[in-house]
Amino acid sequence: MNTKKIFLLVFFIGVSGLVFYFANAKSTSTLPSPKFIPVEEQKVVGFYDWALIGPSGVEKSMYVDQNNVILIHMWDLNNSNAVEELELLQTIYDEYKTKAQFYFVTKNSQIEVRNFIEKHQFTFPVYFSLSRIPKPMEFTTFPSTYLLSKKGRIVVESKVATNWDDDAFRIVMDNLVKK
């Protein structure tokens, strides 16, 4: 073998290794990937009157964000996967915060949540519910996550801790925010 062929072989192996490394190194989470709901099975949120309050006491209604892509994540500090899942959602929030609306809703006390948010340096908006969540998004388990299209269709519904730092999820988000 001449040196040119050896160089090309080593170069090809090196590039292949880097591609494999970066393709698989993006997320090391062992949580399952999001499950997307087929169009014919997607439920529609028809009523957006959900009153929320932030830690600073400012009230917000989901009504103001209808006709936008909305990600709603209901979480509990006592869930063993809360930190890992919220870290993954922080990545998505950082990437899409100017293109979609985010609601991180918890049932924990404001003091617990403030300490938790500061400790983990999360920057996403946290809310506490003041009224019932709109149907069909009623939840009984934590975590519960919903991704709504601009037309109010539930595209993703997850009732388990999920790996949101997922290429397929980003493709869906990109498509939803473009429409």
C-alpha positions in Angstrom: 0.0 0.0 0.0 1.3 3.4 -0.8 1.4 6.3 1.6 -1.5 8.1 -0.1 -3.8 5.1 0.4 -2.8 4.7 4.0 -3.4 8.4 4.6 -6.8 8.2 3.0 -7.7 5.1 5.1 -6.6 6.7 8.4 -8.3 10.0 7.4 -11.6 8.1 6.6 -11.5 6.1 9.9 -10.8 9.3 11.9 -13.6 11.3 10.3 -16.0 8.3 10.7 -15.0 8.1 14.4 -15.7 11.8 14.9 -19.0 11.6 13.2 -20.0 8.6 15.3 -18.8 10.3 18.5 -20.7 13.6 17.9 -23.8 11.8 16.7 -24.0 9.8 19.8 -22.5 12.3 22.3 -25.3 14.9 22.0 -27.4 13.4 24.8 -26.3 10.8 27.3 -29.7 10.5 28.8 -31.1 7.1 29.4 -34.7 8.5 29.5 -37.0 7.4 26.6 -37.4 9.5 23.6 -40.7 11.5 23.1 -43.6 9.7 21.5 -45.4 11.6 18.8 -49.1 11.3 18.4 -50.3 10.5 14.8 -52.4 13.3 13.3 -55.6 11.3 13.3 -55.3 10.6 17.0 -54.4 14.2 18.1 -56.8 15.8 20.5 -57.5 19.5 20.3 -57.4 22.0 23.2 -60.4 24.2 22.6 -60.4 26.3 25.7 -57.3 28.2 26.9 -58.6 29.8 30.0 -56.0 28.5 32.4 -54.9 31.0 35.2 -51.3 30.7 36.5 -49.1 32.7 38.8 -45.3 33.0 38.7 -43.0 33.1 41.8 -43.0 36.9 41.7 -46.8 37.0 42.0 -47.5 38.0 38.4 -50.5 36.3 37.0 -50.6 34.8 33.5 -53.3 33.2 31.4 -52.6 30.6 28.8 -55.3 32.4 26.7 -52.7 35.1 25.7 -50.5 32.4 24.0 -53.2 30.6 22.0 -52.2 30.4 18.3 -48.6 29.8 19.4 -46.6 26.6 19.8 -46.8 25.8 23.5 -44.9 23.3 25.6 -46.4 22.6 29.0 -44.4 20.6 31.5 -46.0 19.7 34.9 -43.4 18.6 37.3 -42.7 17.7 41.0 -39.5 18.1 42.9 -40.1 14.7 44.5 -39.9 12.9 41.2 -36.5 11.0 41.0 -35.9 12.1 37.4 -36.9 15.7 37.8 -33.4 17.2 37.6 -32.4 15.2 34.6 -35.6 15.9 32.7 -35.6 19.6 33.5 -31.9 19.9 32.4 -33.0 18.4 29.0 -36.0 20.8 28.8 -33.7 23.7 29.7 -31.8 23.0 26.6 -35.0 23.0 24.5 -36.2 26.2 26.2 -32.8 27.9 25.5 -33.1 26.9 21.8 -36.8 27.7 21.2 -37.7 30.4 23.8 -38.2 33.1 21.1 -40.2 30.8 18.9 -42.6 29.0 21.3 -44.3 29.5 24.6 -43.2 27.5 27.7 -45.1 26.7 30.8 -43.3 24.8 33.6 -46.0 24.2 36.1 -45.3 22.7 39.5 -47.3 21.8 42.6 -44.4 22.4 45.0 -44.2 25.4 47.3 -42.7 28.6 46.0 -39.9 28.5 48.5 -38.9 24.9 47.5 -39.1 25.8 43.8 -37.0 29.0 44.2 -34.3 27.1 46.1 -34.4 24.3 43.5 -34.3 26.7 40.5 -31.4 28.7 42.0 -29.4 25.5 42.9 -29.7 24.1 39.4 -29.5 27.6 37.6 -32.6 27.0 35.5 -33.9 30.0 33.6 -37.2 28.8 32.2 -40.5 30.3 33.5 -42.1 28.5 36.4 -45.8 28.8 37.2 -48.3 27.6 39.8 -51.8 26.7 38.7 -54.7 28.9 40.0 -57.4 27.0 38.1 -58.0 23.7 36.3 -55.9 22.8 33.4 -57.8 22.9 30.1 -59.2 19.6 28.8 -58.0 17.3 27.3 -54.8 17.9 29.2 -56.0 16.8 32.6 -53.1 15.1 34.4 -52.9 12.8 37.4 -49.2 12.0 37.2 -46.0 14.0 37.5 -44.3 14.6 35.2 -46.8 15.2 32.4 -45.8 17.1 29.3 -47.8 18.3 26.3 -46.6 19.9 23.1 -49.4 21.9 21.3 -49.4 23.1 17.7 -50.5 26.6 16.8 -53.9 25.2 16.2 -54.1 23.6 19.7 -53.5 20.0 18.6 -51.7 17.9 21.1 -48.7 16.6 19.1 -46.8 15.1 22.0 -48.2 13.8 25.3 -45.8 12.2 27.8 -46.6 10.9 31.3 -43.1 9.8 32.1 -39.7 11.5 32.4 -38.5 11.9 28.8 -35.3 12.7 26.9 -36.4 16.0 25.2 -32.9 16.6 23.9 -33.7 14.5 20.9 -33.2 15.2 17.2 -36.6 13.9 16.2 -38.2 16.2 18.8 -36.3 19.2 17.4 -37.5 18.4 13.9 -41.1 18.4 15.1 -40.5 21.7 17.0 -38.9 23.3 13.9 -41.8 22.2 11.7 -44.4 23.5 14.2 -42.8 26.9 14.7 -42.4 27.4 10.9 -46.1 26.8 10.2 
